[in-house]
Structures are given as structure tokens and as C-alpha cells.
Amino acid sequence: MSLTTPSVRFFRITLLRSAIGLPKRTAGVLAALGLHKRLRTVYHPVTQDVAGQIFAVKELVDVQEVDQKLSDGQMRELRRPGPGFWVEKRVGQQAQEEVERT
Amino acid sequence: MLSRTLKRALLDSRLPLPPTFLLPWAAGLTTVSHTPEAGNVPPPLIDSAQHVSTDRQAMKSASKQPKSASPAHTAPATAPKLPAPSSTGTSPIALSQSVRDLLPLLQAQGSHYITAHIFDRPYLLTQGDTVRLPFFMKDVAPGDILRLNKASNIGSRDYTLKASAAAPKLKSSTTTTVEVLDPTSGSLASHSRVMPTPSPDSETPSSTAARTMAPHFIPHIAKGKVSYLDDRLFVCRAVVMGVEAEPMRVKEKTKRRQRKVKSVKSKHRYTILKVKEVRIRGVEEIEGGDELD
């Protein structure tokens, strides 16, 4: 029986509702989580500390538990649309092909 | 590149799942407390060299039921001139009977239109159209031939071929739906129905991650998302005509009680395409897997 390291689980936290009008403590918790704007998403490891923070702002966020955290760059890449086309023939390449054939 | 492989891995789902971040995720978001589910696994950073554009291989004619996608395996696809990215679903495409019946009718009609998506923006095109894209397309020269491979609709006067709408299967699996029975008729009991996870069986997290499960939803871009046709169904070519520039415009930037006025000049360029070919492949051509044209 081999020892397997336990997989680290992450909370995927998305801010859905703003803290405008709420006590400053609540806004402080959001700032501590890194949620400064609506619909921003952050990843935090599943620990008691983070769970407590989420519990403090539970009415404002959506939380999922995932196995992997994504960085901001990775999330941006996911949002990037695909081109929807590819270049079938290039003018310069055709000239190159002709040169190679001769 | 890590970023591109991640995206390709996300899109590489061969399950009957809609494109990952193309779903109305906003509907699934809630601030109600959830129980963690095993199915909530983000896709792994698989180093996939294959490009898979759309996940849905289902299509339907104007009035028929969609057909679910068949699982695919990766295989390289090449074109005579330049190596083409491997198209959606490198497995043999499975056409439903209704599509088989009506596709010849659609083909027989004279003129066709296509809603092609370039960088996810739709353009309603037909053969002979000149398109002024709202951006400057890099790395192309006038005379280059582009093959547009993302389309949501192809139609003629009486028929339209569309990709079936993405079912909201990938609602966050931690979401529950609480149903309360009508107190006037039934009992006051309520039961909670957890959204089913996409994977039918329980797997270890690592193997679950190997298949794209409930991926990361991105709610603010989930609006207006479409599902695409399989690109083996049609051929759409456009040639780059050239580049056009707008007239020079100057924006004056200054503040009140400040004499310094800064001028910023703008002269954007826009790529012009001309659509050379909009063609729907025949059933035999699609099923034969002949990709020479």
C-alpha cells in the first residue's frame, strides 16, 4: 500500500454582490480574500482560516471546491476567444514553393 | 505554451458537454451555501498538441432533434497547402437521420449564408461579400486565403442548419434546487435536488480531472454564448483583400483651469476580407472524411 499525498483542495470564490453599504469589516474580509470587484474570481486553499473568511461574506460570494487553482493569466487565457479561422494559403509561401520547385 | 494547452485541454472534452466557458453560467451562481461535490474538478493542464475547436458535434435542421456527440480521439489532420488544425472531433462524424434527409435539400437550394465567428464575433456572410473586420488582423498579407471554421448557422432560403443549443449541464454541481410543494394541494414538504454531476461514476480526483468536468465558469462572459457547428460540414473561404485605415482623428486631453492641452492621434487599421466560397458538404463527403477541399 503506497502512501499518496492528499490532494490539496481549493476554494474557487467569485464575488457576486458588492459590499457597498455593508460594514467596513465585511469589505475588509473581501479585500483580504482578494476580491475587489464584482465577478472576480480567486482561489484559496481549503483551510479553516479561509473557510471562516468565506463564512463572514457568505451572502456575497459563490464558492466551489476544486482540485486545482488557476492563476490570473490562466483564467485570462480561458477567456480569450479562439480565432475561428486558419490561414490556408499564404501568398509568400506560394512564391517560396515555386522557387523550391524550380 | 501552458496557456494555450490549458485552453485546448478545456476545449478537448469529448463528452456531450457544451464548450466550457460558453455557458450561461450566471444562472448557476448562487450565494446559497453548497456542499462540495466530487465532480467539481477543473481541467488539468494537459499538454495537448491538438487543436479542437468546438465540443458539440450535434447539429439539427430547422425542426429536428439534436444528435449527441460521439467521443473523439486525437489524430492530426493535414491540408495540401498548409497544415490545418485538426478539426472538431477527429472521430467519424455521426449525422442524425434528419440531417441526412434534409442536408441534400439544403445543399440543392441556390444561395447559402453562413454566420461565421471570427474571434467569437458573428458575421453574416455569403459568397461574394466584402467584410471590413473591426480590427487589424496580424500575420496575414493581401492575397492570403483564410478558412473560416467556426460557424453557428448555415442556411438557405428555406432551411437552416444550426448547432444544437448547449444544454446547461455544467451548472455548478454544488448547486441545489429546492422545490417546495404547493401548500394548498400537497404537503408542506420540500426536497432538495442536487444537480447531477457529469460523470456517472465516482473516480479518483486525478482521473476525474482527466476529463473535463464542471469546469470553471466565468459568468460575465457567459452571456450570448453560442454553440458552433462541426467544421467538417462546410467550407468557407475568404481572401484577404487588404487593409483600410480610418481618417486620422485627434483627441484633445486637458483638464479644467489647465492650459496644457495634449493631443493624441488615432488612425486605426482594419482588415478587409472577401468571401470566396460558402459551401455545404454533402453527406457522403462528410462521412467519407474526405478533407481534401
Interface residues (C-beta under 8 A of the other chain):
Chain A: S7 R9 R12 T14 L16 R17 L39 T41 K58 E59 L60 V61 D62 V63 Q64 E65 V66 D67 Q68 L70 G73 Q74 M75 R76 E77 L78 R79 R80 P81 G82 P83 G84 F85 W86 V87 E88 K89 R90 V91 G92 Q93
Chain B: L2 S3 R4 L6 K7 L10 L11 T20 F21 L29 T30 T31 S33 H34 P36 E37 N40 V41 P42 P44 L45 S53 A79 K81 L82 A84 P85 A116 H117 I118 F119 D120 D139 V140 A141 P142 G143 D144 I145 L146 R147 L148 N149 K150 S172 T174 P205 S206 A209 A214 H216 I218 P219 H220 I221 R237 A238
